[in-house]
Amino acid sequence: MEEFRKADIPFEALSGHEPSKHVKVPQDIGKWQRSEAYYDLLGFINAVSYAIQGKRINDPDIYVSPTMNNVVGIFDKLNKLVDESPPVDQPTRFGNKGYRVWARKMHRDIFVFLKDALPQEKCDLFSELGAYLSESFGNSVRIDYGTGHELSFIFFLCALFKAEIFSEEDSVACALRLFNSYLLFVRRLQKEYHLEPAGSQGVWSLDDFQFVPFIWGSAQLAFSSPFEPARFLDEEIINEYKDDYLFIGCIDYINQVKTGHFAEHSNQLWSISAVPSWTKINSGLVKMYQKEILSKYPIMQHALFGKLLRFDPVTPGTALPVARLGFIHPTSTSSSSTSRMGSQVLELKKLDTDGGNSTESSKSEDLNEGQKVEADPTSKSH
């Protein structure tokens, strides 16, 4: 981790567990796919997906705990650092070196921001949590940002639940308040400093910078959606719902930063409009995420693992939980049991470890077919 420096950690956190890299050669991808962290991560993503079904970003009744509010407040402080670090005049448009000034200030202050936001009895975890958070805003050497940095933020969110800093009732706000704040902030970084997309596959990637907001955005729309998938590119739909749904907000942002026909610059997203339901879109996107992000060595070689997200192997035969969307289980509360991986709403599914050797056609199959196994809402997680 190029940016993470022990000198930045507050004194009381120095005794904490310092995370490290474990995916050091391509063959380690198989170990990652059989690790506790992999299962926890996908269980977390799917449990949050279930929790936010039918909910809008601006719903006034979303519960926001004091700790959640404190963590969201970190982005006010990060935005002030951007205000203090304007882009510099330089001959090249992309990769503005003003970003490096901001990044130095961020790494200087981020552990202090965390210390002020989180319960002090969790100070032994600040080192690991701060590493995940500080790695989620891009790379100041290359001046780029991509899905690997987004993944580090998802690690941060998952770790907050694993640490029991967040609880089950924080699940909805985690996505629609905290993650949305992160999304708006990294978009500001992208535009302010003209960050290059890290590892983008161009027209064959889902998006130059993000992936998870499409998963969680489609989950929002999986229950009581006000429009069908075929209409998400309509200007009327985008203007009306861009502030309500993560998915539509992403489409609006793409339209702001790209020109030309949508099918030409964002073919994978354009193809989604032909999928008949948001539940199929969501399951297909999760499958695509496993293949195109979580199975790729160039991305996972930078991932950090620690006490909260462990690289230790799961018990052989352990099944992977997969969300079943499109209904609200009558015995569930307003948010799923994220800390327990949403056992009441997640199906147990054998892990597919094909090493991510997918073709471009298989990406479309993932989106168009989704995951075919239906979930039993009464099934138990591992």
Buried (B, 14 or more C-beta within 10 A) or exposed (E): BEBBEEEBBBEEBEEBEBBEBBBEEEEBBEBBBBBBBBBBBBBBBBBBBBBBBBBBBEEEEBEBBEBBEBBBBBBEBBBEBBEEBEBEEEEEEEBBBBBBBBBBBBBEBBBBBBBEBBEEEBBBBBBBBBBBBBBBBBBBEEBBBBBBBBBBBBBBBBBBBBBEBBBBBBBBBBBBBBBBBBBEBBBBBBEBBBBBBBBBEEEEBBBBBBBBBBBBBBBBBBBEBEBBBEBBBEEEBBEEBBEBBBBBBBBBBBBEEEEEEBEEBBBBBBBBBEBEBBBBBBBBBBBBBBBBBBBBBEBBBBBBBBBBBBBEEBEEEBBBBBBBBBBBBEEBEBBBBBBBBBBBBBBBBEBBBEBBEBEEEBBBBBBBBBBEEEBEBEBEBB
